[in-house]
Amino acid sequence: MLAPRKKLWSTPISAVDAVASLSELTPSDRVYDLGCGDCRVLIHLAKTTQCKYFVGVEIDADRAEEAQKKVVEENFCPSIHIEIRCENALETCFDDATVVFLYLVPRGLTLIQPLLMKVVEKRRKEGRDIVPSGKNGSSPTIFRVVTYMSQLKGEQYKKMLRCSVDHQPLAAWPVYLYHFA
């Protein structure tokens, strides 16, 4: 399991806005939220960005069901696709992701990091570009990982933003963007 279940912490909207700003989502991106909880991240990104394809992965069946209900309640137009998978993120295939969002404790990041690197290596072995051309001559899409609060061990982040949260107005929590090539 990637995250402890004693206390569930939801990603604050200020952090989701930082994710959107850092990742610069396009209509052709495919965003995965590993440990999506109530799906607030993907729903907010679907409402506020150009991105059209999202996958939330949640191991807890009750939380996955809650997330699915929230997606249905939003009644997005047919061009917006949000899929909720009730499965272990450590066993999830996210080879088609262009952006992966992670709000995990350092231990969880340590567990998922080798899987992220396998995606990069698999793309290289298959001769697929890590930075494929965008649709219709648009800018290339870079394989990006965005983490909230904790950094990926041994990786240099490309950018970092700080966000404040309502329950701790004096705090400024980091959101990190990583590019992999």
Sine and cosine of phi, psi and omega as CSV:
sin_phi,cos_phi,sin_psi,cos_psi,sin_omega,cos_omega
0.00,0.00,0.66,-0.75,-0.06,-1.00
-0.99,0.17,-0.56,0.83,-0.10,-1.00
-0.78,-0.63,0.58,-0.82,0.07,-1.00
-0.92,0.38,0.52,-0.85,-0.07,-1.00
-0.96,-0.27,0.12,0.99,0.01,-1.00
-0.90,0.43,-0.67,0.74,-0.01,-1.00
-0.70,-0.71,0.80,-0.60,0.03,-1.00
-0.99,-0.13,0.81,-0.59,0.01,-1.00
-0.93,-0.37,0.82,-0.57,0.04,-1.00
-1.00,0.04,0.55,-0.84,0.02,-1.00
-0.94,0.33,0.82,-0.57,0.03,-1.00
-0.94,0.35,0.50,-0.86,-0.03,-1.00
-0.86,0.51,-0.54,0.84,0.04,-1.00
-0.88,0.48,-0.57,0.82,0.05,-1.00
-0.95,0.31,-0.62,0.79,0.04,-1.00
-0.90,0.44,-0.64,0.77,0.06,-1.00
-0.89,0.46,-0.61,0.80,0.06,-1.00
-0.92,0.40,-0.63,0.78,0.07,-1.00
-0.86,0.51,-0.73,0.68,-0.01,-1.00
-0.88,0.47,-0.69,0.72,-0.01,-1.00
-0.90,0.44,-0.72,0.69,-0.04,-1.00
-0.94,0.35,-0.67,0.75,-0.12,-0.99
-0.99,0.13,-0.29,0.96,0.05,-1.00
0.74,0.67,0.87,0.49,-0.10,-1.00
-0.89,0.45,0.62,-0.79,0.04,-1.00
-0.89,-0.45,0.20,-0.98,0.04,-1.00
-0.88,0.48,-0.42,0.91,-0.04,-1.00
-1.00,-0.03,-0.03,1.00,0.03,-1.00
-0.94,0.35,0.40,-0.91,0.08,-1.00
-0.79,-0.61,0.95,-0.32,-0.12,-0.99
-0.98,-0.19,0.76,-0.65,0.09,-1.00
-0.91,-0.42,0.70,-0.71,0.13,-0.99
-0.90,-0.44,0.96,-0.30,-0.04,-1.00
-1.00,0.02,0.93,-0.38,-0.15,-0.99
1.00,0.00,0.79,0.61,-0.19,-0.98
-0.95,0.31,-0.24,0.97,0.03,-1.00
0.84,0.55,-0.83,-0.56,-0.05,-1.00
-1.00,0.09,0.07,1.00,0.10,-1.00
0.97,0.23,0.27,0.96,-0.04,-1.00
-0.87,0.49,-0.57,0.82,-0.02,-1.00
-0.90,0.44,-0.80,0.60,-0.07,-1.00
-0.92,0.39,-0.64,0.77,0.04,-1.00
-0.88,0.47,-0.71,0.70,0.00,-1.00
-0.90,0.43,-0.68,0.74,0.03,-1.00
-0.90,0.43,-0.61,0.79,0.03,-1.00
-0.90,0.44,-0.55,0.84,0.00,-1.00
-0.98,0.17,-0.46,0.89,-0.22,-0.98
-0.89,-0.46,0.00,1.00,-0.01,-1.00
-0.79,-0.62,0.08,-1.00,0.04,-1.00
-0.99,0.14,-0.21,0.98,-0.08,-1.00
-0.88,0.47,0.57,-0.82,-0.06,-1.00
-0.87,-0.49,-0.16,0.99,-0.13,-0.99
-0.75,-0.66,0.83,-0.56,-0.07,-1.00
-0.66,-0.75,0.59,-0.81,0.09,-1.00
-0.74,-0.67,0.82,-0.58,0.10,-0.99
-0.96,-0.28,0.73,-0.68,0.02,-1.00
-0.89,-0.45,0.82,-0.58,-0.04,-1.00
-0.64,-0.77,0.82,-0.58,-0.04,-1.00
-0.97,0.24,-0.50,0.87,-0.04,-1.00
-0.99,0.13,0.87,-0.49,-0.08,-1.00
-0.87,0.50,-0.65,0.76,0.01,-1.00
-0.90,0.43,-0.68,0.73,0.02,-1.00
-0.92,0.39,-0.64,0.77,0.02,-1.00
-0.89,0.45,-0.65,0.76,0.05,-1.00
-0.90,0.43,-0.68,0.73,0.06,-1.00
-0.86,0.51,-0.70,0.71,0.01,-1.00
-0.88,0.47,-0.71,0.71,0.00,-1.00
-0.88,0.48,-0.67,0.74,0.03,-1.00
-0.88,0.48,-0.67,0.74,0.01,-1.00
-0.91,0.42,-0.62,0.78,0.05,-1.00
-0.89,0.46,-0.72,0.70,0.01,-1.00
-0.89,0.47,-0.67,0.74,0.01,-1.00
-0.87,0.49,-0.52,0.85,-0.01,-1.00
-0.93,0.36,-0.42,0.91,0.05,-1.00
0.78,0.62,0.81,0.58,0.01,-1.00
-0.90,0.43,0.43,-0.90,0.07,-1.00
-0.90,0.44,0.38,-0.92,-0.08,-1.00
-0.86,0.51,-0.35,0.94,-0.01,-1.00
-0.97,0.23,-0.24,0.97,0.06,-1.00
-1.00,-0.08,0.82,-0.57,-0.02,-1.00
-0.89,-0.46,0.89,-0.46,0.11,-0.99
-0.83,-0.55,0.90,-0.43,0.00,-1.00
-0.95,-0.31,0.73,-0.69,0.08,-1.00
-0.94,-0.34,0.82,-0.58,0.04,-1.00
-0.93,-0.38,0.80,-0.60,0.09,-1.00
-1.00,-0.06,1.00,-0.06,-0.03,-1.00
-0.32,-0.95,0.19,-0.98,0.02,-1.00
-0.98,0.22,0.84,-0.55,-0.01,-1.00
-0.86,0.50,-0.44,0.90,0.02,-1.00
-0.96,0.29,-0.18,0.98,0.02,-1.00
-0.88,-0.47,0.17,0.99,-0.05,-1.00
-1.00,0.05,0.63,-0.78,0.14,-0.99
-1.00,-0.03,0.88,-0.47,0.06,-1.00
-0.79,-0.61,0.61,0.79,0.00,-1.00
-0.87,0.50,-0.49,0.87,-0.05,-1.00
-1.00,0.03,0.02,1.00,-0.02,-1.00
-0.92,0.38,0.61,-0.80,0.21,-0.98
-0.95,-0.30,-0.39,0.92,0.04,-1.00
-0.68,-0.73,0.74,-0.67,0.09,-1.00
-0.85,-0.53,0.81,-0.58,0.05,-1.00
-0.97,-0.23,0.70,-0.71,-0.04,-1.00
-0.71,-0.71,0.87,-0.49,0.19,-0.98
-0.91,-0.42,1.00,0.04,-0.09,-1.00
-0.73,-0.68,0.43,-0.90,0.14,-0.99
-0.94,0.34,0.32,-0.95,-0.03,-1.00
-0.78,0.62,-0.62,0.79,0.02,-1.00
-0.87,0.49,-0.68,0.73,0.02,-1.00
-0.90,0.44,-0.66,0.76,0.05,-1.00
-0.89,0.45,-0.63,0.78,0.03,-1.00
-0.88,0.47,-0.59,0.80,0.01,-1.00
-0.95,0.30,-0.62,0.79,-0.08,-1.00
-1.00,0.09,-0.42,0.91,-0.08,-1.00
-0.83,0.57,-0.70,0.71,0.03,-1.00
-0.87,0.49,-0.52,0.85,0.03,-1.00
-0.94,0.35,-0.61,0.79,0.08,-1.00
-0.88,0.47,-0.67,0.74,-0.01,-1.00
-0.93,0.37,-0.51,0.86,0.06,-1.00
-0.91,0.41,-0.60,0.80,0.05,-1.00
-0.88,0.48,-0.72,0.69,0.00,-1.00
-0.88,0.48,-0.74,0.67,-0.02,-1.00
-0.90,0.43,-0.65,0.76,0.02,-1.00
-0.88,0.48,-0.69,0.73,0.01,-1.00
-0.89,0.45,-0.64,0.77,0.03,-1.00
-0.90,0.43,-0.71,0.70,-0.02,-1.00
-0.90,0.43,-0.58,0.82,0.01,-1.00
-0.98,0.19,-0.06,1.00,-0.03,-1.00
0.98,0.21,0.16,0.99,0.06,-1.00
-0.99,0.14,0.61,-0.79,0.06,-1.00
-0.95,0.33,0.63,-0.77,0.17,-0.99
-0.95,0.31,-0.48,0.88,0.03,-1.00
-0.90,-0.43,0.98,0.20,-0.03,-1.00
-0.95,0.30,0.36,-0.93,0.05,-1.00
-0.92,0.40,0.60,-0.80,0.07,-1.00
-0.97,0.26,0.22,-0.97,0.01,-1.00
-0.96,0.30,0.52,-0.85,0.10,-0.99
0.82,0.58,0.62,0.79,0.06,-1.00
0.96,0.28,0.22,0.98,0.00,-1.00
-0.96,0.27,0.06,-1.00,0.00,-1.00
-0.87,0.48,0.44,-0.90,0.04,-1.00
-0.89,0.45,0.43,-0.90,0.06,-1.00
-0.98,-0.21,0.86,-0.51,-0.04,-1.00
-1.00,-0.07,0.64,-0.77,0.10,-0.99
-0.93,0.36,0.91,-0.42,-0.10,-0.99
-0.85,-0.53,0.56,-0.83,0.12,-0.99
-0.82,-0.58,0.74,-0.67,0.02,-1.00
-0.85,-0.52,0.80,-0.60,0.02,-1.00
-0.88,-0.48,0.54,-0.84,0.06,-1.00
-0.93,-0.36,0.80,-0.60,0.08,-1.00
0.98,0.18,-0.64,0.77,-0.06,-1.00
-0.87,-0.49,0.51,-0.86,-0.01,-1.00
-1.00,-0.10,0.40,-0.92,0.17,-0.99
-0.97,0.26,0.76,-0.65,-0.05,-1.00
-0.92,0.39,0.77,-0.64,0.09,-1.00
0.97,0.23,0.05,1.00,0.01,-1.00
-0.94,-0.35,0.62,-0.79,0.05,-1.00
-1.00,-0.02,0.84,-0.55,0.03,-1.00
-0.97,0.26,0.47,-0.88,-0.01,-1.00
-0.99,0.14,-0.69,0.72,0.00,-1.00
-0.57,-0.82,0.35,-0.94,0.07,-1.00
-0.58,-0.81,0.69,-0.72,0.13,-0.99
-0.85,-0.52,0.44,-0.90,0.09,-1.00
-0.92,-0.38,0.61,-0.79,0.02,-1.00
-0.78,-0.63,0.52,-0.85,0.07,-1.00
-0.99,-0.15,0.37,-0.93,0.00,-1.00
-0.80,-0.61,0.53,-0.85,-0.08,-1.00
-0.84,0.54,-0.65,0.76,-0.09,-1.00
-0.98,0.20,-0.15,0.99,0.07,-1.00
-0.61,-0.79,0.96,0.27,-0.14,-0.99
-0.88,0.47,-0.35,0.94,0.00,-1.00
-1.00,-0.02,-0.15,0.99,-0.01,-1.00
-1.00,0.08,0.42,-0.91,0.09,-1.00
-0.68,-0.73,0.99,-0.11,-0.12,-0.99
-1.00,0.08,0.62,-0.78,-0.07,-1.00
-0.99,0.12,0.55,-0.83,0.17,-0.99
-0.82,-0.58,0.83,-0.55,-0.11,-0.99
-0.94,-0.33,0.66,-0.76,0.10,-0.99
-0.93,-0.37,0.76,-0.65,0.06,-1.00
-0.87,-0.49,0.64,-0.77,0.13,-0.99
-0.93,-0.38,0.67,-0.74,0.05,-1.00
-0.85,-0.53,0.75,-0.67,0.00,-1.00
-0.74,-0.67,0.00,0.00,0.00,0.00
